[in-house]
Amino acid sequence: MPVEPDPGQLAALAGANGDGPVVMLNLNRYRDRHAYERYGVVALQVLERVGGRILWQAEAQATVIGDDSDRYDEVIAVWYPSVAAFKELATDPEILAVREIRAEALERAALICCSADGAG
């Protein structure tokens, strides 16, 4: 199961929202939550540098519609001032340096780009 966007997904995202803000909804199922937390320390620093912020974060409790493949451990909503800011984070050298930690920490991930209308 991929846990990183492929180049085609990043390219498609570029025209998805123009220059406005977006919320990235992160759905994470962990192999090693502590490893992800190590990645998260770096990611939070880069996120702040590109002008983004975490809107909310919660433990996932149950999958109400779906099957076991739709089970996640945590949901994180992250606000970015633009798609360009998200791409800046995704390609930042500090993020790339801890990419392997993130990949090893995640069993499954989904990242959904949402409209930021009404968000923070």
TORBA-603935 format. One record per atom (N, C-alpha, C): atom name; residue number from 1; x, y, z negated; residue in one letter. Coordinates in steps of 0.2 Angstrom, whole numbers, always signed. Layout:
<atom a="CA" k="NUM" c1="X" c2="Y" c3="Z" r="a"/>
...
This chain:
<atom a="N" k="1" c1="+4" c2="-6" c3="+0" r="m"/>
<atom a="CA" k="1" c1="+0" c2="+0" c3="+0" r="m"/>
<atom a="C" k="1" c1="+4" c2="+6" c3="+0" r="m"/>
<atom a="N" k="2" c1="+4" c2="+11" c3="+5" r="p"/>
<atom a="CA" k="2" c1="+8" c2="+17" c3="+5" r="p"/>
<atom a="C" k="2" c1="+6" c2="+21" c3="-1" r="p"/>
<atom a="N" k="3" c1="+11" c2="+25" c3="-3" r="v"/>
<atom a="CA" k="3" c1="+10" c2="+29" c3="-9" r="v"/>
<atom a="C" k="3" c1="+13" c2="+36" c3="-7" r="v"/>
<atom a="N" k="4" c1="+15" c2="+37" c3="+0" r="e"/>
<atom a="CA" k="4" c1="+17" c2="+43" c3="+2" r="e"/>
<atom a="C" k="4" c1="+14" c2="+45" c3="+9" r="e"/>
<atom a="N" k="5" c1="+12" c2="+51" c3="+11" r="p"/>
<atom a="CA" k="5" c1="+9" c2="+53" c3="+17" r="p"/>
<atom a="C" k="5" c1="+14" c2="+51" c3="+23" r="p"/>
<atom a="N" k="6" c1="+12" c2="+49" c3="+28" r="d"/>
<atom a="CA" k="6" c1="+16" c2="+48" c3="+34" r="d"/>
<atom a="C" k="6" c1="+17" c2="+54" c3="+38" r="d"/>
<atom a="N" k="7" c1="+21" c2="+55" c3="+42" r="p"/>
<atom a="CA" k="7" c1="+22" c2="+61" c3="+46" r="p"/>
<atom a="C" k="7" c1="+16" c2="+63" c3="+50" r="p"/>
<atom a="N" k="8" c1="+12" c2="+58" c3="+52" r="g"/>
<atom a="CA" k="8" c1="+6" c2="+60" c3="+56" r="g"/>
<atom a="C" k="8" c1="+1" c2="+63" c3="+51" r="g"/>
<atom a="N" k="9" c1="+0" c2="+60" c3="+45" r="q"/>
<atom a="CA" k="9" c1="-5" c2="+63" c3="+40" r="q"/>
<atom a="C" k="9" c1="-3" c2="+70" c3="+38" r="q"/>
<atom a="N" k="10" c1="+4" c2="+72" c3="+38" r="l"/>
<atom a="CA" k="10" c1="+6" c2="+78" c3="+36" r="l"/>
<atom a="C" k="10" c1="+5" c2="+83" c3="+42" r="l"/>
<atom a="N" k="11" c1="+6" c2="+81" c3="+48" r="a"/>
<atom a="CA" k="11" c1="+5" c2="+85" c3="+54" r="a"/>
<atom a="C" k="11" c1="-3" c2="+87" c3="+54" r="a"/>
<atom a="N" k="12" c1="-7" c2="+82" c3="+53" r="a"/>
<atom a="CA" k="12" c1="-14" c2="+83" c3="+54" r="a"/>
<atom a="C" k="12" c1="-17" c2="+88" c3="+48" r="a"/>
<atom a="N" k="13" c1="-14" c2="+88" c3="+43" r="l"/>
<atom a="CA" k="13" c1="-15" c2="+92" c3="+37" r="l"/>
<atom a="C" k="13" c1="-14" c2="+99" c3="+39" r="l"/>
<atom a="N" k="14" c1="-9" c2="+100" c3="+43" r="a"/>
<atom a="CA" k="14" c1="-7" c2="+107" c3="+44" r="a"/>
<atom a="C" k="14" c1="-12" c2="+111" c3="+47" r="a"/>
<atom a="N" k="15" c1="-17" c2="+109" c3="+51" r="g"/>
<atom a="CA" k="15" c1="-22" c2="+113" c3="+54" r="g"/>
<atom a="C" k="15" c1="-29" c2="+112" c3="+50" r="g"/>
<atom a="N" k="16" c1="-29" c2="+108" c3="+45" r="a"/>
<atom a="CA" k="16" c1="-35" c2="+106" c3="+41" r="a"/>
<atom a="C" k="16" c1="-38" c2="+112" c3="+38" r="a"/>
<atom a="N" k="17" c1="-35" c2="+117" c3="+35" r="n"/>
<atom a="CA" k="17" c1="-38" c2="+122" c3="+31" r="n"/>
<atom a="C" k="17" c1="-35" c2="+129" c3="+33" r="n"/>
<atom a="N" k="18" c1="-32" c2="+130" c3="+38" r="g"/>
<atom a="CA" k="18" c1="-29" c2="+137" c3="+39" r="g"/>
<atom a="C" k="18" c1="-24" c2="+139" c3="+34" r="g"/>
<atom a="N" k="19" c1="-25" c2="+145" c3="+31" r="d"/>
<atom a="CA" k="19" c1="-21" c2="+148" c3="+27" r="d"/>
<atom a="C" k="19" c1="-23" c2="+148" c3="+20" r="d"/>
<atom a="N" k="20" c1="-30" c2="+146" c3="+19" r="g"/>
<atom a="CA" k="20" c1="-33" c2="+146" c3="+12" r="g"/>
<atom a="C" k="20" c1="-30" c2="+141" c3="+7" r="g"/>
<atom a="N" k="21" c1="-32" c2="+142" c3="+1" r="p"/>
<atom a="CA" k="21" c1="-31" c2="+138" c3="-5" r="p"/>
<atom a="C" k="21" c1="-34" c2="+131" c3="-4" r="p"/>
<atom a="N" k="22" c1="-31" c2="+126" c3="-6" r="v"/>
<atom a="CA" k="22" c1="-34" c2="+119" c3="-6" r="v"/>
<atom a="C" k="22" c1="-33" c2="+116" c3="-13" r="v"/>
<atom a="N" k="23" c1="-37" c2="+111" c3="-15" r="v"/>
<atom a="CA" k="23" c1="-36" c2="+107" c3="-20" r="v"/>
<atom a="C" k="23" c1="-34" c2="+100" c3="-18" r="v"/>
<atom a="N" k="24" c1="-29" c2="+97" c3="-20" r="m"/>
<atom a="CA" k="24" c1="-27" c2="+90" c3="-19" r="m"/>
<atom a="C" k="24" c1="-29" c2="+86" c3="-25" r="m"/>
<atom a="N" k="25" c1="-33" c2="+81" c3="-23" r="l"/>
<atom a="CA" k="25" c1="-36" c2="+76" c3="-28" r="l"/>
<atom a="C" k="25" c1="-31" c2="+70" c3="-28" r="l"/>
<atom a="N" k="26" c1="-28" c2="+69" c3="-33" r="n"/>
<atom a="CA" k="26" c1="-23" c2="+63" c3="-33" r="n"/>
<atom a="C" k="26" c1="-26" c2="+58" c3="-37" r="n"/>
<atom a="N" k="27" c1="-27" c2="+52" c3="-34" r="l"/>
<atom a="CA" k="27" c1="-29" c2="+46" c3="-37" r="l"/>
<atom a="C" k="27" c1="-24" c2="+41" c3="-38" r="l"/>
<atom a="N" k="28" c1="-22" c2="+39" c3="-44" r="n"/>
<atom a="CA" k="28" c1="-16" c2="+35" c3="-46" r="n"/>
<atom a="C" k="28" c1="-17" c2="+29" c3="-49" r="n"/>
<atom a="N" k="29" c1="-15" c2="+23" c3="-47" r="r"/>
<atom a="CA" k="29" c1="-15" c2="+17" c3="-51" r="r"/>
<atom a="C" k="29" c1="-7" c2="+16" c3="-52" r="r"/>
<atom a="N" k="30" c1="-5" c2="+15" c3="-58" r="y"/>
<atom a="CA" k="30" c1="+2" c2="+14" c3="-60" r="y"/>
<atom a="C" k="30" c1="+4" c2="+7" c3="-61" r="y"/>
<atom a="N" k="31" c1="+10" c2="+6" c3="-59" r="r"/>
<atom a="CA" k="31" c1="+14" c2="+0" c3="-61" r="r"/>
<atom a="C" k="31" c1="+18" c2="+2" c3="-67" r="r"/>
<atom a="N" k="32" c1="+20" c2="+8" c3="-68" r="d"/>
<atom a="CA" k="32" c1="+25" c2="+11" c3="-73" r="d"/>
<atom a="C" k="32" c1="+23" c2="+18" c3="-74" r="d"/>
<atom a="N" k="33" c1="+18" c2="+19" c3="-79" r="r"/>
<atom a="CA" k="33" c1="+16" c2="+26" c3="-80" r="r"/>
<atom a="C" k="33" c1="+22" c2="+30" c3="-83" r="r"/>
<atom a="N" k="34" c1="+27" c2="+27" c3="-87" r="h"/>
<atom a="CA" k="34" c1="+32" c2="+31" c3="-89" r="h"/>
<atom a="C" k="34" c1="+37" c2="+34" c3="-84" r="h"/>
<atom a="N" k="35" c1="+38" c2="+30" c3="-79" r="a"/>
<atom a="CA" k="35" c1="+42" c2="+32" c3="-73" r="a"/>
<atom a="C" k="35" c1="+38" c2="+37" c3="-70" r="a"/>
<atom a="N" k="36" c1="+32" c2="+37" c3="-69" r="y"/>
<atom a="CA" k="36" c1="+28" c2="+42" c3="-66" r="y"/>
<atom a="C" k="36" c1="+29" c2="+49" c3="-70" r="y"/>
<atom a="N" k="37" c1="+29" c2="+48" c3="-76" r="e"/>
<atom a="CA" k="37" c1="+30" c2="+54" c3="-80" r="e"/>
<atom a="C" k="37" c1="+36" c2="+58" c3="-79" r="e"/>
<atom a="N" k="38" c1="+42" c2="+54" c3="-78" r="r"/>
<atom a="CA" k="38" c1="+48" c2="+56" c3="-76" r="r"/>
<atom a="C" k="38" c1="+48" c2="+60" c3="-70" r="r"/>
<atom a="N" k="39" c1="+45" c2="+57" c3="-65" r="y"/>
<atom a="CA" k="39" c1="+44" c2="+61" c3="-58" r="y"/>
<atom a="C" k="39" c1="+40" c2="+67" c3="-60" r="y"/>
<atom a="N" k="40" c1="+34" c2="+67" c3="-64" r="g"/>
<atom a="CA" k="40" c1="+30" c2="+72" c3="-65" r="g"/>
<atom a="C" k="40" c1="+33" c2="+78" c3="-68" r="g"/>
<atom a="N" k="41" c1="+39" c2="+77" c3="-72" r="v"/>
<atom a="CA" k="41" c1="+42" c2="+83" c3="-75" r="v"/>
<atom a="C" k="41" c1="+45" c2="+87" c3="-69" r="v"/>
<atom a="N" k="42" c1="+48" c2="+84" c3="-64" r="v"/>
<atom a="CA" k="42" c1="+51" c2="+87" c3="-59" r="v"/>
<atom a="C" k="42" c1="+46" c2="+90" c3="-54" r="v"/>
<atom a="N" k="43" c1="+40" c2="+87" c3="-53" r="a"/>
<atom a="CA" k="43" c1="+35" c2="+89" c3="-49" r="a"/>
<atom a="C" k="43" c1="+32" c2="+95" c3="-52" r="a"/>
<atom a="N" k="44" c1="+31" c2="+95" c3="-58" r="l"/>
<atom a="CA" k="44" c1="+28" c2="+101" c3="-61" r="l"/>
<atom a="C" k="44" c1="+32" c2="+107" c3="-60" r="l"/>
<atom a="N" k="45" c1="+38" c2="+107" c3="-61" r="q"/>
<atom a="CA" k="45" c1="+43" c2="+113" c3="-60" r="q"/>
<atom a="C" k="45" c1="+42" c2="+115" c3="-53" r="q"/>
<atom a="N" k="46" c1="+42" c2="+110" c3="-48" r="v"/>
<atom a="CA" k="46" c1="+42" c2="+112" c3="-41" r="v"/>
<atom a="C" k="46" c1="+35" c2="+115" c3="-39" r="v"/>
<atom a="N" k="47" c1="+30" c2="+112" c3="-42" r="l"/>
<atom a="CA" k="47" c1="+23" c2="+115" c3="-41" r="l"/>
<atom a="C" k="47" c1="+22" c2="+122" c3="-43" r="l"/>
<atom a="N" k="48" c1="+25" c2="+124" c3="-49" r="e"/>
<atom a="CA" k="48" c1="+25" c2="+131" c3="-52" r="e"/>
<atom a="C" k="48" c1="+29" c2="+135" c3="-47" r="e"/>
<atom a="N" k="49" c1="+34" c2="+133" c3="-44" r="r"/>
<atom a="CA" k="49" c1="+38" c2="+137" c3="-40" r="r"/>
<atom a="C" k="49" c1="+35" c2="+138" c3="-33" r="r"/>
<atom a="N" k="50" c1="+31" c2="+134" c3="-31" r="v"/>
<atom a="CA" k="50" c1="+27" c2="+135" c3="-25" r="v"/>
<atom a="C" k="50" c1="+20" c2="+139" c3="-26" r="v"/>
<atom a="N" k="51" c1="+19" c2="+140" c3="-32" r="g"/>
<atom a="CA" k="51" c1="+13" c2="+144" c3="-34" r="g"/>
<atom a="C" k="51" c1="+7" c2="+140" c3="-35" r="g"/>
<atom a="N" k="52" c1="+8" c2="+133" c3="-36" r="g"/>
<atom a="CA" k="52" c1="+2" c2="+129" c3="-38" r="g"/>
<atom a="C" k="52" c1="+1" c2="+128" c3="-45" r="g"/>
<atom a="N" k="53" c1="-4" c2="+124" c3="-47" r="r"/>
<atom a="CA" k="53" c1="-5" c2="+123" c3="-54" r="r"/>
<atom a="C" k="53" c1="-10" c2="+117" c3="-55" r="r"/>
<atom a="N" k="54" c1="-10" c2="+113" c3="-60" r="i"/>
<atom a="CA" k="54" c1="-14" c2="+108" c3="-61" r="i"/>
<atom a="C" k="54" c1="-21" c2="+111" c3="-64" r="i"/>
<atom a="N" k="55" c1="-26" c2="+109" c3="-61" r="l"/>
<atom a="CA" k="55" c1="-33" c2="+111" c3="-63" r="l"/>
<atom a="C" k="55" c1="-35" c2="+107" c3="-69" r="l"/>
<atom a="N" k="56" c1="-35" c2="+100" c3="-68" r="w"/>
<atom a="CA" k="56" c1="-37" c2="+96" c3="-73" r="w"/>
<atom a="C" k="56" c1="-34" c2="+89" c3="-72" r="w"/>
<atom a="N" k="57" c1="-34" c2="+85" c3="-77" r="q"/>
<atom a="CA" k="57" c1="-31" c2="+78" c3="-77" r="q"/>
<atom a="C" k="57" c1="-35" c2="+74" c3="-81" r="q"/>
<atom a="N" k="58" c1="-37" c2="+68" c3="-79" r="a"/>
<atom a="CA" k="58" c1="-41" c2="+64" c3="-84" r="a"/>
<atom a="C" k="58" c1="-39" c2="+56" c3="-82" r="a"/>
<atom a="N" k="59" c1="-40" c2="+52" c3="-87" r="e"/>
<atom a="CA" k="59" c1="-39" c2="+45" c3="-87" r="e"/>
<atom a="C" k="59" c1="-46" c2="+43" c3="-83" r="e"/>
<atom a="N" k="60" c1="-45" c2="+38" c3="-78" r="a"/>
<atom a="CA" k="60" c1="-51" c2="+36" c3="-75" r="a"/>
<atom a="C" k="60" c1="-53" c2="+30" c3="-79" r="a"/>
<atom a="N" k="61" c1="-60" c2="+30" c3="-80" r="q"/>
<atom a="CA" k="61" c1="-63" c2="+25" c3="-85" r="q"/>
<atom a="C" k="61" c1="-66" c2="+19" c3="-82" r="q"/>
<atom a="N" k="62" c1="-69" c2="+20" c3="-76" r="a"/>
<atom a="CA" k="62" c1="-72" c2="+14" c3="-73" r="a"/>
<atom a="C" k="62" c1="-74" c2="+16" c3="-65" r="a"/>
<atom a="N" k="63" c1="-74" c2="+11" c3="-61" r="t"/>
<atom a="CA" k="63" c1="-76" c2="+12" c3="-54" r="t"/>
<atom a="C" k="63" c1="-83" c2="+10" c3="-54" r="t"/>
<atom a="N" k="64" c1="-87" c2="+15" c3="-52" r="v"/>
<atom a="CA" k="64" c1="-95" c2="+14" c3="-53" r="v"/>
<atom a="C" k="64" c1="-97" c2="+11" c3="-46" r="v"/>
<atom a="N" k="65" c1="-94" c2="+14" c3="-40" r="i"/>
<atom a="CA" k="65" c1="-96" c2="+12" c3="-34" r="i"/>
<atom a="C" k="65" c1="-89" c2="+10" c3="-30" r="i"/>
<atom a="N" k="66" c1="-88" c2="+4" c3="-28" r="g"/>
<atom a="CA" k="66" c1="-82" c2="+1" c3="-25" r="g"/>
<atom a="C" k="66" c1="-80" c2="-5" c3="-28" r="g"/>
<atom a="N" k="67" c1="-74" c2="-7" c3="-26" r="d"/>
<atom a="CA" k="67" c1="-72" c2="-14" c3="-29" r="d"/>
<atom a="C" k="67" c1="-65" c2="-13" c3="-32" r="d"/>
<atom a="N" k="68" c1="-62" c2="-18" c3="-34" r="d"/>
<atom a="CA" k="68" c1="-56" c2="-18" c3="-37" r="d"/>
<atom a="C" k="68" c1="-50" c2="-13" c3="-34" r="d"/>
<atom a="N" k="69" c1="-51" c2="-13" c3="-27" r="s"/>
<atom a="CA" k="69" c1="-46" c2="-9" c3="-24" r="s"/>
<atom a="C" k="69" c1="-47" c2="-2" c3="-25" r="s"/>
<atom a="N" k="70" c1="-53" c2="+0" c3="-27" r="d"/>
<atom a="CA" k="70" c1="-54" c2="+7" c3="-29" r="d"/>
<atom a="C" k="70" c1="-53" c2="+9" c3="-36" r="d"/>
<atom a="N" k="71" c1="-50" c2="+5" c3="-40" r="r"/>
<atom a="CA" k="71" c1="-48" c2="+6" c3="-47" r="r"/>
<atom a="C" k="71" c1="-42" c2="+10" c3="-47" r="r"/>
<atom a="N" k="72" c1="-42" c2="+16" c3="-51" r="y"/>
<atom a="CA" k="72" c1="-37" c2="+20" c3="-52" r="y"/>
<atom a="C" k="72" c1="-36" c2="+21" c3="-60" r="y"/>
<atom a="N" k="73" c1="-30" c2="+23" c3="-62" r="d"/>
<atom a="CA" k="73" c1="-29" c2="+24" c3="-69" r="d"/>
<atom a="C" k="73" c1="-30" c2="+32" c3="-71" r="d"/>
<atom a="N" k="74" c1="-28" c2="+36" c3="-66" r="e"/>
<atom a="CA" k="74" c1="-28" c2="+43" c3="-68" r="e"/>
<atom a="C" k="74" c1="-30" c2="+47" c3="-62" r="e"/>
<atom a="N" k="75" c1="-34" c2="+53" c3="-63" r="v"/>
<atom a="CA" k="75" c1="-36" c2="+57" c3="-58" r="v"/>
<atom a="C" k="75" c1="-33" c2="+64" c3="-59" r="v"/>
<atom a="N" k="76" c1="-30" c2="+67" c3="-55" r="i"/>
<atom a="CA" k="76" c1="-27" c2="+74" c3="-56" r="i"/>
<atom a="C" k="76" c1="-29" c2="+79" c3="-50" r="i"/>
<atom a="N" k="77" c1="-32" c2="+84" c3="-52" r="a"/>
<atom a="CA" k="77" c1="-34" c2="+89" c3="-47" r="a"/>
<atom a="C" k="77" c1="-28" c2="+95" c3="-47" r="a"/>
<atom a="N" k="78" c1="-25" c2="+96" c3="-41" r="v"/>
<atom a="CA" k="78" c1="-20" c2="+101" c3="-41" r="v"/>
<atom a="C" k="78" c1="-21" c2="+106" c3="-36" r="v"/>
<atom a="N" k="79" c1="-21" c2="+113" c3="-38" r="w"/>
<atom a="CA" k="79" c1="-23" c2="+118" c3="-34" r="w"/>
<atom a="C" k="79" c1="-16" c2="+121" c3="-31" r="w"/>
<atom a="N" k="80" c1="-17" c2="+122" c3="-24" r="y"/>
<atom a="CA" k="80" c1="-11" c2="+125" c3="-20" r="y"/>
<atom a="C" k="80" c1="-14" c2="+131" c3="-17" r="y"/>
<atom a="N" k="81" c1="-10" c2="+137" c3="-16" r="p"/>
<atom a="CA" k="81" c1="-12" c2="+143" c3="-13" r="p"/>
<atom a="C" k="81" c1="-13" c2="+142" c3="-6" r="p"/>
<atom a="N" k="82" c1="-10" c2="+136" c3="-3" r="s"/>
<atom a="CA" k="82" c1="-11" c2="+135" c3="+4" r="s"/>
<atom a="C" k="82" c1="-8" c2="+128" c3="+6" r="s"/>
<atom a="N" k="83" c1="-10" c2="+126" c3="+12" r="v"/>
<atom a="CA" k="83" c1="-7" c2="+119" c3="+14" r="v"/>
<atom a="C" k="83" c1="+0" c2="+120" c3="+15" r="v"/>
<atom a="N" k="84" c1="+2" c2="+126" c3="+17" r="a"/>
<atom a="CA" k="84" c1="+10" c2="+127" c3="+17" r="a"/>
<atom a="C" k="84" c1="+13" c2="+126" c3="+11" r="a"/>
<atom a="N" k="85" c1="+10" c2="+128" c3="+5" r="a"/>
<atom a="CA" k="85" c1="+13" c2="+127" c3="-1" r="a"/>
<atom a="C" k="85" c1="+14" c2="+120" c3="-3" r="a"/>
<atom a="N" k="86" c1="+8" c2="+116" c3="-2" r="f"/>
<atom a="CA" k="86" c1="+9" c2="+109" c3="-3" r="f"/>
<atom a="C" k="86" c1="+14" c2="+106" c3="+1" r="f"/>
<atom a="N" k="87" c1="+15" c2="+107" c3="+8" r="k"/>
<atom a="CA" k="87" c1="+20" c2="+105" c3="+12" r="k"/>
<atom a="C" k="87" c1="+27" c2="+107" c3="+9" r="k"/>
<atom a="N" k="88" c1="+27" c2="+113" c3="+6" r="e"/>
<atom a="CA" k="88" c1="+34" c2="+115" c3="+3" r="e"/>
<atom a="C" k="88" c1="+36" c2="+110" c3="-2" r="e"/>
<atom a="N" k="89" c1="+31" c2="+109" c3="-7" r="l"/>
<atom a="CA" k="89" c1="+32" c2="+104" c3="-12" r="l"/>
<atom a="C" k="89" c1="+34" c2="+98" c3="-10" r="l"/>
<atom a="N" k="90" c1="+30" c2="+95" c3="-5" r="a"/>
<atom a="CA" k="90" c1="+31" c2="+88" c3="-3" r="a"/>
<atom a="C" k="90" c1="+38" c2="+87" c3="+1" r="a"/>
<atom a="N" k="91" c1="+41" c2="+93" c3="+3" r="t"/>
<atom a="CA" k="91" c1="+48" c2="+92" c3="+6" r="t"/>
<atom a="C" k="91" c1="+53" c2="+95" c3="+3" r="t"/>
<atom a="N" k="92" c1="+52" c2="+98" c3="-4" r="d"/>
<atom a="CA" k="92" c1="+57" c2="+101" c3="-8" r="d"/>
<atom a="C" k="92" c1="+62" c2="+96" c3="-9" r="d"/>
<atom a="N" k="93" c1="+69" c2="+98" c3="-9" r="p"/>
<atom a="CA" k="93" c1="+74" c2="+93" c3="-11" r="p"/>
<atom a="C" k="93" c1="+74" c2="+90" c3="-18" r="p"/>
<atom a="N" k="94" c1="+71" c2="+94" c3="-23" r="e"/>
<atom a="CA" k="94" c1="+71" c2="+91" c3="-29" r="e"/>
<atom a="C" k="94" c1="+65" c2="+85" c3="-29" r="e"/>
<atom a="N" k="95" c1="+60" c2="+86" c3="-26" r="i"/>
<atom a="CA" k="95" c1="+55" c2="+81" c3="-25" r="i"/>
<atom a="C" k="95" c1="+57" c2="+75" c3="-21" r="i"/>
<atom a="N" k="96" c1="+61" c2="+76" c3="-16" r="l"/>
<atom a="CA" k="96" c1="+64" c2="+71" c3="-12" r="l"/>
<atom a="C" k="96" c1="+69" c2="+67" c3="-16" r="l"/>
<atom a="N" k="97" c1="+72" c2="+70" c3="-21" r="a"/>
<atom a="CA" k="97" c1="+77" c2="+66" c3="-25" r="a"/>
<atom a="C" k="97" c1="+74" c2="+62" c3="-30" r="a"/>
<atom a="N" k="98" c1="+67" c2="+63" c3="-32" r="v"/>
<atom a="CA" k="98" c1="+64" c2="+58" c3="-36" r="v"/>
<atom a="C" k="98" c1="+58" c2="+54" c3="-33" r="v"/>
<atom a="N" k="99" c1="+58" c2="+55" c3="-26" r="r"/>
<atom a="CA" k="99" c1="+53" c2="+51" c3="-22" r="r"/>
<atom a="C" k="99" c1="+53" c2="+44" c3="-24" r="r"/>
<atom a="N" k="100" c1="+59" c2="+41" c3="-24" r="e"/>
<atom a="CA" k="100" c1="+59" c2="+33" c3="-26" r="e"/>
<atom a="C" k="100" c1="+56" c2="+32" c3="-33" r="e"/>
<atom a="N" k="101" c1="+57" c2="+36" c3="-38" r="i"/>
<atom a="CA" k="101" c1="+54" c2="+35" c3="-44" r="i"/>
<atom a="C" k="101" c1="+47" c2="+35" c3="-44" r="i"/>
<atom a="N" k="102" c1="+44" c2="+40" c3="-40" r="r"/>
<atom a="CA" k="102" c1="+37" c2="+40" c3="-39" r="r"/>
<atom a="C" k="102" c1="+34" c2="+34" c3="-35" r="r"/>
<atom a="N" k="103" c1="+38" c2="+31" c3="-30" r="a"/>
<atom a="CA" k="103" c1="+36" c2="+26" c3="-26" r="a"/>
<atom a="C" k="103" c1="+36" c2="+19" c3="-31" r="a"/>
<atom a="N" k="104" c1="+41" c2="+19" c3="-35" r="e"/>
<atom a="CA" k="104" c1="+41" c2="+13" c3="-39" r="e"/>
<atom a="C" k="104" c1="+36" c2="+13" c3="-45" r="e"/>
<atom a="N" k="105" c1="+34" c2="+19" c3="-47" r="a"/>
<atom a="CA" k="105" c1="+29" c2="+20" c3="-52" r="a"/>
<atom a="C" k="105" c1="+22" c2="+18" c3="-50" r="a"/>
<atom a="N" k="106" c1="+21" c2="+19" c3="-44" r="l"/>
<atom a="CA" k="106" c1="+14" c2="+19" c3="-41" r="l"/>
<atom a="C" k="106" c1="+12" c2="+12" c3="-38" r="l"/>
<atom a="N" k="107" c1="+7" c2="+9" c3="-40" r="e"/>
<atom a="CA" k="107" c1="+5" c2="+3" c3="-37" r="e"/>
<atom a="C" k="107" c1="+0" c2="+5" c3="-31" r="e"/>
<atom a="N" k="108" c1="-4" c2="+10" c3="-32" r="r"/>
<atom a="CA" k="108" c1="-8" c2="+13" c3="-27" r="r"/>
<atom a="C" k="108" c1="-9" c2="+20" c3="-28" r="r"/>
<atom a="N" k="109" c1="-10" c2="+24" c3="-22" r="a"/>
<atom a="CA" k="109" c1="-11" c2="+31" c3="-23" r="a"/>
<atom a="C" k="109" c1="-16" c2="+33" c3="-17" r="a"/>
<atom a="N" k="110" c1="-20" c2="+38" c3="-19" r="a"/>
<atom a="CA" k="110" c1="-24" c2="+41" c3="-13" r="a"/>
<atom a="C" k="110" c1="-23" c2="+49" c3="-15" r="a"/>
<atom a="N" k="111" c1="-23" c2="+53" c3="-10" r="l"/>
<atom a="CA" k="111" c1="-22" c2="+60" c3="-10" r="l"/>
<atom a="C" k="111" c1="-27" c2="+63" c3="-5" r="l"/>
<atom a="N" k="112" c1="-32" c2="+66" c3="-8" r="i"/>
<atom a="CA" k="112" c1="-38" c2="+69" c3="-4" r="i"/>
<atom a="C" k="112" c1="-37" c2="+77" c3="-4" r="i"/>
<atom a="N" k="113" c1="-37" c2="+80" c3="+2" r="c"/>
<atom a="CA" k="113" c1="-37" c2="+87" c3="+2" r="c"/>
<atom a="C" k="113" c1="-44" c2="+89" c3="+2" r="c"/>
<atom a="N" k="114" c1="-45" c2="+94" c3="-3" r="c"/>
<atom a="CA" k="114" c1="-52" c2="+97" c3="-4" r="c"/>
<atom a="C" k="114" c1="-52" c2="+104" c3="-3" r="c"/>
<atom a="N" k="115" c1="-58" c2="+107" c3="-1" r="s"/>
<atom a="CA" k="115" c1="-59" c2="+114" c3="-1" r="s"/>
<atom a="C" k="115" c1="-58" c2="+117" c3="-8" r="s"/>
<atom a="N" k="116" c1="-55" c2="+122" c3="-9" r="a"/>
<atom a="CA" k="116" c1="-54" c2="+125" c3="-15" r="a"/>
<atom a="C" k="116" c1="-59" c2="+130" c3="-17" r="a"/>
<atom a="N" k="117" c1="-64" c2="+131" c3="-13" r="d"/>
<atom a="CA" k="117" c1="-70" c2="+135" c3="-15" r="d"/>
<atom a="C" k="117" c1="-73" c2="+133" c3="-22" r="d"/>
<atom a="N" k="118" c1="-73" c2="+138" c3="-26" r="g"/>
<atom a="CA" k="118" c1="-75" c2="+137" c3="-33" r="g"/>
<atom a="C" k="118" c1="-70" c2="+135" c3="-38" r="g"/>
<atom a="N" k="119" c1="-64" c2="+133" c3="-35" r="a"/>
<atom a="CA" k="119" c1="-59" c2="+131" c3="-40" r="a"/>
<atom a="C" k="119" c1="-54" c2="+136" c3="-42" r="a"/>
<atom a="N" k="120" c1="-53" c2="+136" c3="-49" r="g"/>
<atom a="CA" k="120" c1="-49" c2="+141" c3="-52" r="g"/>
<atom a="C" k="120" c1="-46" c2="+147" c3="-49" r="g"/>
